Amino acid sequence: MLVADKNRTVRTIAVLAIVCFVLQIAFAPNIGLGNGRANFALVFVACCAMFLSPGSSAVAGFVAGLLFDLSSTAPVGLMAFCLSLAGYALSYEGRERIASEFGPQVIRGAIASLGVSIVYHLAMFLVGQGGSFFDVVFLRSLPTALLTFLFLLLFLFLLSRMKSSGPNLGSGVGGGGHLSRRGL
Amino acid sequence: MRRLIACVVVSVVLFTLSCQGGSSGPLEAVRGFFQTATMPIRYFGLVVTAPVRGLGNIFSNLTADQATLSELQAEIDSLRARNAELEEQASSAERLQELLDLRSTYDLQSVTGTIVSGASDSWSSTVTIDRGTSSGVTSGMPVMTSAGVIGQVVSSGPSSSTVMLLSDEGSSISALVQSSRSHGMLTGSANGEVKLDLVSSNQDVKVGDVVVTSGLGGVFPKGLPIGEVVSVTNNPGELYLDIVVELYADASFSEEVLVVTSLTEEQRATAEDIAEADSQESSSGTDATSDGDESAE
């Protein structure tokens, strides 16, 4: 049974990865709020953190961030750095909470969106890419965080619906199945 | 935790290499390959999001900073000026082409000129063109636009000439009604009205008839369009019709003109044309005599 649950988790993550990758490449550049663009790599990492152990989430965040960096014109490694930390933190934080609650997931997602967005854009500002501080914070970071959070909300909602139709979806991969105990 | 540290270290190394490498280096090559490989997905997104992209632009415009807006405004101003300039050139080219067509149609020996100013006084209808004796323009030469004759050169300097318009009170050229071949003198007036005088009252002239140059006098080539008849009045007891002509060419809306410098033999009035004009004159004289006799009776 555990094998079957792991397979389902892997399939879920694979589908999430493909969907978020396509959305990041195809839609994110074309749908913006001000100068902000949705970060589907972060959405993917936040969703993965519900299934994976902190270490695996960090790796997932690193890979997702690396692909994000390659798809952009920014220096490679910056988003990989941010998402590695975000993935680890989200997954680690999730251990201490009751994952079946939708509210805490949303709150963690909002904090991650805001934190990653601000850190990423401030780092870009410090390396000389981007305009003024006001522009970086208010016209890029905040719209990006807001858009990302909106899409994250949608994904979390869909995942919670999937969980309700499949009780074992939350079994962990490499994380000792902690999500199976608390549910999604 | 070890995996996190590894990821963070690799990220920092990549970031450092990327910043140092600039737009070259292995990371940029990988990025180039990645972006090429994902190009189909980008095109797909471009097509699918086309309907909603305008919405995003609205937000972008709302949040654009002042410097961007100023730059865009300056660019708009520059493009607008450039557009007006190009439209002007296109319009000028079109008018010149029409003049060339006219010259070709009538086989005119001519030079092109540009109207540079109107009359400097309020009592004459003249324009100044930028062609003078250095271009072979001399007094008496006919001047026309693509629409028709506008007047005649009355004075020439080395690089400019004054053209008396047909509507000037002192203007008088030989013309005829194209349909009925009725000869007359086209004269201007103080109020700008142009009349075709000396057309015998027994001639058949109707509103809408086209008036062209007759070629008599050897100044204007025959057959050039002048205007059309807008009113014909046959006053009882008068020898000639009162014909008002509306000119085709309006010098106030013209810029490029054609100065006819010489006439070919075909463009001059023939002996038959002169004889026809004479016969009309004599017939009007006969009618006047008979009218006078009837009045006496």
Chai-1 contact restraints between the chains, C-beta under 6 A:
chainA,res_idxA,chainB,res_idxB,connection_type,confidence,min_distance_angstrom,max_distance_angstrom,comment,restraint_id
A,I25,B,T38,contact,1.0,0.0,6.0,A-B,restraint_1
A,I25,B,I41,contact,1.0,0.0,6.0,A-B,restraint_2
A,A26,B,I41,contact,1.0,0.0,6.0,A-B,restraint_3
A,A26,B,F44,contact,1.0,0.0,6.0,A-B,restraint_4
A,A26,B,G45,contact,1.0,0.0,6.0,A-B,restraint_5
A,F27,B,G45,contact,1.0,0.0,6.0,A-B,restraint_6
A,N30,B,G45,contact,1.0,0.0,6.0,A-B,restraint_7
A,N30,B,T49,contact,1.0,0.0,6.0,A-B,restraint_8
A,N30,B,R53,contact,1.0,0.0,6.0,A-B,restraint_9
A,I31,B,T49,contact,1.0,0.0,6.0,A-B,restraint_10
A,I31,B,G56,contact,1.0,0.0,6.0,A-B,restraint_11
A,G32,B,G56,contact,1.0,0.0,6.0,A-B,restraint_12
A,L33,B,F59,contact,1.0,0.0,6.0,A-B,restraint_13
A,G34,B,F59,contact,1.0,0.0,6.0,A-B,restraint_14
A,G34,B,T63,contact,1.0,0.0,6.0,A-B,restraint_15
A,G55,B,R3,contact,1.0,0.0,6.0,A-B,restraint_16
A,A58,B,R3,contact,1.0,0.0,6.0,A-B,restraint_17
A,A58,B,L4,contact,1.0,0.0,6.0,A-B,restraint_18
A,A58,B,C7,contact,1.0,0.0,6.0,A-B,restraint_19
A,V59,B,R3,contact,1.0,0.0,6.0,A-B,restraint_20
A,F62,B,C7,contact,1.0,0.0,6.0,A-B,restraint_21
A,L70,B,R31,contact,1.0,0.0,6.0,A-B,restraint_22
A,L70,B,F34,contact,1.0,0.0,6.0,A-B,restraint_23
A,P75,B,F15,contact,1.0,0.0,6.0,A-B,restraint_24
A,P75,B,S18,contact,1.0,0.0,6.0,A-B,restraint_25
A,P75,B,C19,contact,1.0,0.0,6.0,A-B,restraint_26
A,V76,B,L14,contact,1.0,0.0,6.0,A-B,restraint_27
A,V76,B,S18,contact,1.0,0.0,6.0,A-B,restraint_28
A,V76,B,L27,contact,1.0,0.0,6.0,A-B,restraint_29
A,G77,B,S11,contact,1.0,0.0,6.0,A-B,restraint_30
A,G77,B,L14,contact,1.0,0.0,6.0,A-B,restraint_31
A,G77,B,F15,contact,1.0,0.0,6.0,A-B,restraint_32
A,G77,B,S18,contact,1.0,0.0,6.0,A-B,restraint_33
A,L78,B,F15,contact,1.0,0.0,6.0,A-B,restraint_34
A,A80,B,S11,contact,1.0,0.0,6.0,A-B,restraint_35
A,F81,B,S11,contact,1.0,0.0,6.0,A-B,restraint_36
A,S84,B,C7,contact,1.0,0.0,6.0,A-B,restraint_37
A,S84,B,V8,contact,1.0,0.0,6.0,A-B,restraint_38
A,S84,B,S11,contact,1.0,0.0,6.0,A-B,restraint_39
A,Y88,B,L4,contact,1.0,0.0,6.0,A-B,restraint_40
A,L139,B,T63,contact,1.0,0.0,6.0,A-B,restraint_41
